[in-house]
Amino acid sequence: MSTETLTPMMQQYHALRRELPPGTLLLFRLGDFYEMFGEDAVEASRLLNLALTKRGPTPMCGMPYHAARGYIEKLVAAGWRAAICDQVGEVQAGKLVRREISQILSPGTLDDFGLDDRKPNYLAALCSRGDAFGMAFCDLSTGEFRLTELATLPALLDELARVSPSEILVPDHQTDQFATINPRSVLDGYVFESEPATDILRSHFKVHSLDGFGCADLPAGTGAAGALLHYITRQMRRQAGHLNRLQPYRCSQFLILDAASQSHLELVNSRAGRSMTLLGALDRTSTPMGARLLREWILHPLRDAAEIESRQDAVAALLSDAMLLGDLRARLSEIRDIERATARLHGPSGNARDLATLAQSLSRIPSLAASLGGGQKLSIPSPLLSDSLSRLHALPELSDTLTRALVETPPPAIREGGFIQAGFDPTLDELRSASHEGKNWIAALQEKEIERTGIKSLKVRFTSVFGYFIEITKSNLGAVPEDYIRKQTTVGGERFITPELKEVEGKILGSEERSRAREIEIFSELRSAVLAELPRLQETANTLAVLDVLCSFAETARLHDYCRPEIDDSDILHITEGRHPVLDQLNEGNRFVPNDTDLGTDGKKFAIITGPNMAGKSTYIRQVALLTLLAQTGSYVPAKSMR
């Protein structure tokens, strides 16, 4: 259709639509609805079961603005991107309202919509260069940003299974190489090249060189990281300032764990449900941050004995003082998701509830730090616990400001106002007072007019379209005073205004509008104060997550009589009275029969397991694997002893 036959609004729609990457549906704000047109409407009506209508010859469908969240979650879950186009200018009669795309949502770039708070939501990018395969991934909902390189495609696929990203980016000239990976999005190959990728990363982190991040010898990983950042900031138009650390790692740091083993051992997923996974058996975390970190530790067991023993020392210290363990777990349960609240405040979805989350959580940190500090005289020293104190930042000034500023339960939408406490801002208090006095005058006017006219059913009402008016039923129209000005006729009667009512209406509505505008200004100031402390908030969140996982390890060991495994560099695997970590907890009333394993002693390198069907051979084999893996996460294990 030529632009000559399009209305100005549809010309605006098509101009915005042309800017979007393939696989994106444009949700175009029209009044109280998000509308879609053309092929977007046909696809959305099929996916969302929306009624398909027409605007002239053009198919269209829409969803109510207030219910859009649920529809958007379904679109993204189906693998589509959703571009949110909002009205950014004032609505004026006879003029086209200005609209802009505020954000584009995709499966890997969600920071709020439909996320499981106990799981990360990763966006990954892959590429190959020479003999190396690079992978970078980030979680926009937390700020985590990592990269690595692998020597073979199978090794890359195994690591990809561990990370389990929601969305995967590959270069357009390497789609055949990554043909087995689905679903995936294709990007221009040039952004994966060394020079543009490095420029993107240097510009983002405001550095002259990436050597300080430790990725100078990871060119394929750096290419993937640069492409990933390009996709987020350029194509998806998302802010990524909270991705302020690039963390390279090598898979040699962790236990080799191929995709098949991850699946067969049911580490974090099982067809039988979460309770049948190792994660389900171990997870006694108190915070979403801890739950996400526990998942990562299970999927990435350590290979460095010193790191493993450091975690074991912390668990031992917590087990040696039951009061400290209980106190820390109680304090942690009062702390909410600092990671995701901070990340949302950095983007367009942040609201006053995120500020309240930080206010509540920061106010609990001093008591948690006091408990942790009081436990430093334990008989079993733990540097991992003692060093945590220096990485917990209560930020008392920020905490006090947020607590004084916010009402106890803020509303979800900042544009409606009502989230700043009375007494925090004198200007806001004056505007609210003017609005309140005006509404009291309206209530008094109704009583006065009832007495003056004798019309008992007279009502002074308000609508967003017509403002304030006096409503008179048909049966009482004969008693209407001469100074009433007819405004509108309705089915049941008529609506009137008076010059006095119109004057007060202007004062009330003006005060309310200025009041909401002032609250938005205050929100922006509070958000800026939070983002100024972003590095310390992220460090605090990470430290709390580590403490939470260590407390979860200790609580599980306490409840189920776990032992501390001995870690060394020998070839020996010796387990006395070992138990399957999942089945041992599920078989309440039917005690799991412990069993032994002895490999490596006197040259024993392998064991042949025999027995009839259903005798428990596979359970035993999985048990040995799970206990070995569990020991290398730094956890205690369900056994009498283990080496």
KETORDO-896851 format. One record per residue (C-alpha): residue in one letter; x, y, z. Coordinates in steps of 0.2 Angstrom, whole numbers, plus 5000, padded with zeros to 4 digits. Example, Ala and Ser with C-alpha at 12.3 -4.5 7.8 and 13.67 -1.06 7.14 Angstrom:
<sites>
A506249785039;S506849955036;
</sites>
This chain:
<sites>
M500050005000;S500750174995;T501050305008;E499850414998;T498350305003;L498850285022;T498250395036;P499550495046;M499350365060;M499650215049;Q501150305040;Q501850325058;Y501550135061;H502450075046;A503850195049;L504150115066;R503849945059;R505249955046;E506549985060;L506249815068;P507249655066;P506449505058;G505349405070;T504649555079;L502849605082;L502449785085;L501249825099;F500649995094;R499750105108;L498150175103;G497150245118;D496850105130;F497449965118;Y498949895110;E498549865092;M499349755078;F499149775060;G499349665044;E500449515045;D500849555064;A498949545068;V498649385059;E500049305068;A499649375085;S497749325083;R498349145080;L499549145095;L498549235107;N496749195102;L496249375099;A494849425087;L495449475070;T494549625063;K494949745049;R495449935047;G494949955029;P495749815020;T497149795034;P496949655046;M497049715064;C496949645082;G497249715099;M497349685118;P496949805132;Y498349905139;H498049845157;A498049665152;A499549675140;R500849595151;G500049415150;Y499949425131;I501749485129;E502349335140;K501449215128;L502149295113;V503949295120;A503649115126;A503249065108;G504949135103;W504349305096;R505049475100;A503849605106;A504149785102;I503249905114;C502750065106;D502050195118;Q501250365117;V502550495123;G501750655118;E500150745125;V498550705116;Q497950855107;A496350875096;G496750865078;K498550825080;L499450655078;V500150595095;R502050555095;R502450375098;E504150285101;I504650105104;S505150105122;Q505849925123;I505949765113;L505749605123;S506349435117;P506649265127;G508449305132;T508249495136;L506749485148;D507149575165;D505349555172;F504049475162;G503649295167;L505349255174;D505649115187;D506449205201;R507449045206;K508249025188;P509349135178;N508749195161;Y510249195149;L510549265132;A512049175123;A513049215108;L514149085099;C515449095085;S516949005079;R518649065075;G520048955069;D520048805080;A519148885094;F517248905098;G516749055108;M515249075119;A514649225129;F513149245139;C512249365150;D510749385161;L509949555159;S508949525174;T510449525186;G511949595177;E512949435175;F514049435159;R515249295156;L516249225141;T517349065137;E518148965123;L518048785119;A519048675108;T517748565100;L515948585095;P515348445106;A516148525121;L515248685116;L513648595116;D513948525133;E514348695140;L512748765131;A511748635140;R512448685157;V512048865154;S510348825146;P510048995138;S508349065133;E508949135116;I510549095106;L511349215093;V512449145079;P513349235064;D512449225048;H513949145039;Q514049005052;T512248945052;D512748775045;Q514048755058;F512748785072;A511348695062;T510948575077;I510648725089;N508848785090;P508048895092;R509249025087;S509349205080;V510449255066;L511549415067;D512649495054;G514349405055;Y515349565055;V514849605073;F515749445078;E517349495070;S518749545082;E518949735078;P517049785079;A516749665094;T518249735103;D517749915099;I515949885106;L516649805122;R517949945125;S516650075122;H515349995134;F516649975148;K517550135144;V519250055144;H520650065131;S521049885132;L520149725137;D521749645144;G521149695162;F519649575160;G520849435157;C520149395140;A521549445129;D521849265124;L520049225120;P519749305103;A518249195099;G517449225116;T517749415114;G516949405097;A515349325104;A515349445119;G515449595107;A514049535096;L512949495111;L513149675118;H512849745100;Y511149645099;I510649705117;T511049895114;R510749915095;Q509449795090;M508449775106;R508749955111;R509049905129;Q510049985142;A511549885148;G512549995160;H512249865174;L513249745164;N514849815171;R515949665173;L516549545160;Q517049375168;P518049255157;Y518149075163;R518848915157;C517848745157;S519448665164;Q519048745181;F517548635182;L517148455182;I516848385164;L514948365163;D514248325146;A512448355141;A511948175142;S512648155160;Q511748315165;S510048245159;H510248065165;L510848125183;E509348245184;L510348375191;V509148525189;N507748455178;S506748295179;R505148235170;A504548175187;G504648355194;R505848465204;S505748355219;M506648215209;T508148325205;L509748355215;L509348535215;G507648495223;A508548395237;L509848525241;D508848685239;R508548765256;T509048935251;S508049085258;T508349205244;P508049205225;M509849255223;G510449105233;A509348985223;R510049045206;L511849025213;L511448855220;R510948795203;E512548865195;W513648775208;I512748615205;L513048625186;H514848685188;P515648575201;L517448635205;R519048545201;D520248655213;A520448565230;A520748725239;E519148805233;I518148655237;E518948645255;S518548835257;R516748805255;Q516848645266;D517648755280;A516148875279;V514948735280;A515848655295;A515948825304;L514048845302;L513648665308;S514748705323;D513548845329;A511748795327;M511148965334;L512249065321;L511548955307;G509748975312;D510049165314;L510849185297;R509449095289;A508149195298;R509049355292;L509249305274;S507349255273;E506949445276;I508049495261;R507249505244;D507949495226;I509249645226;E509949585210;R508449595199;A507649745208;T509249845204;A509349775186;R507549835183;L507850005190;H509250025177;G507949985163;P506250045158;S505249915169;G505949985186;N504550055197;A504350105215;R504149925221;D505949895216;L506450035227;A505449965241;T506249795238;L507949885241;A507349985255;Q506749825265;S508349725260;L509649855264;S508749885281;R509049705286;I510949695282;P511549775298;S510749635308;L511449505297;A513149575297;A513049585316;S512549395317;L514049355305;G515249455315;G514649385331;G515049215324;Q516949245320;K517549165336;L517048995330;S518148845334;I518248815315;P518848965306;S518149005289;P518949145278;L517449125266;L516249185280;S517449315288;D517849395272;S516049415268;L515849555280;S516849675270;R515849635255;L514149675263;H513649855261;A512149915271;L512250095263;P511350175277;E511050345269;L510250265254;S509250145265;D508650285276;T508150395261;L507150255253;T506250205269;R505750385272;A505150415254;L504150265250;V502450205257;E502350035264;T501549955248;P501850055233;P500750035218;P501549955202;A501350095190;I502350255194;R501250365183;E499750345194;G500750415209;G500350375227;F502050295231;I502850445241;Q502450465259;A501750615266;G503050725274;F504450675263;D504350815250;P503550985255;T503151035237;L502150865234;D501250895251;E500651065245;L500050995229;R499150855238;S498350975250;A497651075236;S496950925228;H496150865244;E495451035248;G494651045231;K493850875233;N493150925250;W492451075241;I491550965228;A490850855242;A490151005251;L489451075234;Q488450915232;E487650945249;K487351125246;E486551095229;I485350965235;E484751085249;R484551225236;T483651125222;G482751005233;I483350865222;K483850725233;S484550615220;L485750755213;K487550695212;V489150775208;R490250655198;F491850645188;T492450555172;S494150565164;V493250625148;F492050755154;G492850805171;Y491650855185;F489850885182;I488150885191;E487050735186;I485150755187;T483850615183;K482450645170;S481150655183;N481950805191;L482450905176;G481051035180;A481851085196;V483551125188;P484151305192;E484351435178;D486251455181;Y486551265177;I487451245160;R486951085151;K488450985147;Q487750815140;T486150715139;T486250535145;V484950385144;G484450425162;G484550615163;E485650755160;R487350825165;F487651005170;I489151115175;T489251285183;P490651415181;E491051395199;L491251205197;K492251225181;E493451345190;V493751225205;E493951075193;G495351165185;K496251185202;I495951005207;L496450925191;G497951045189;S498550995207;E498350815204;E499350825187;R500750925195;S500750805210;R500950655199;A502350745189;R503250785205;E503150605211;I503950545195;E505350675197;I505650605215;F505650425208;S506950485195;E508050555209;L507850405220;R508350285205;S509850395201;A510350375220;V510250185218;L511150175202;A512550275209;E512850135221;L512649995208;P514349915210;R514149895229;L512349835227;Q512949705215;E514349645227;T513149645241;A511949535231;N513249415226;T513949395244;L512149365251;A511949235237;V513549145243;L513049155261;D511349085257;V512048935247;L513248895261;C511848905274;S510848795263;F512248665262;A512448665281;E510548655284;T510348505273;A511848425281;R511148455298;L509448385294;H510048225285;D511648185293;Y512848215280;C514748205282;R516148305276;P517048215261;E518948205261;I519648285245;D521348245238;D522348215222;S522348025223;D521347905212;I520447835227;L518547845228;H517947775244;I516147785251;T515547705267;E513647695270;G513247805255;R511447855251;H510647925236;P510348115240;V508648125231;L507947955236;D508547965254;Q507448115257;L505948045247;N505847875255;E505047935272;G504547785282;N505547675270;R507347695274;F508647705260;V509847555263;P511647625263;N512947545253;D514847555250;T515947595236;D517847565235;L518747615219;G520647645217;T521147545233;D522447405229;G522347445210;K520447435209;K520047545194;F518247485190;A516847385196;I515547265187;I513847295194;T512647135191;G510947085197;P509147055190;N508047185183;M507447315195;A508747265208;G509447445209;K510947445198;S510647605189;T510147695206;Y511747635213;I512847695198;R511847865199;Q512147875217;V514047865216;A514047995202;L512948115212;L513948095228;T515548135218;L514848285210;L514048345226;A515748335235;Q516548435221;T515248575224;G515948595242;S514348525250;Y514348385263;V513648215257;P512448085263;A513647955269;K514547895285;S516247945276;M516847985259;R518548005251;
</sites>
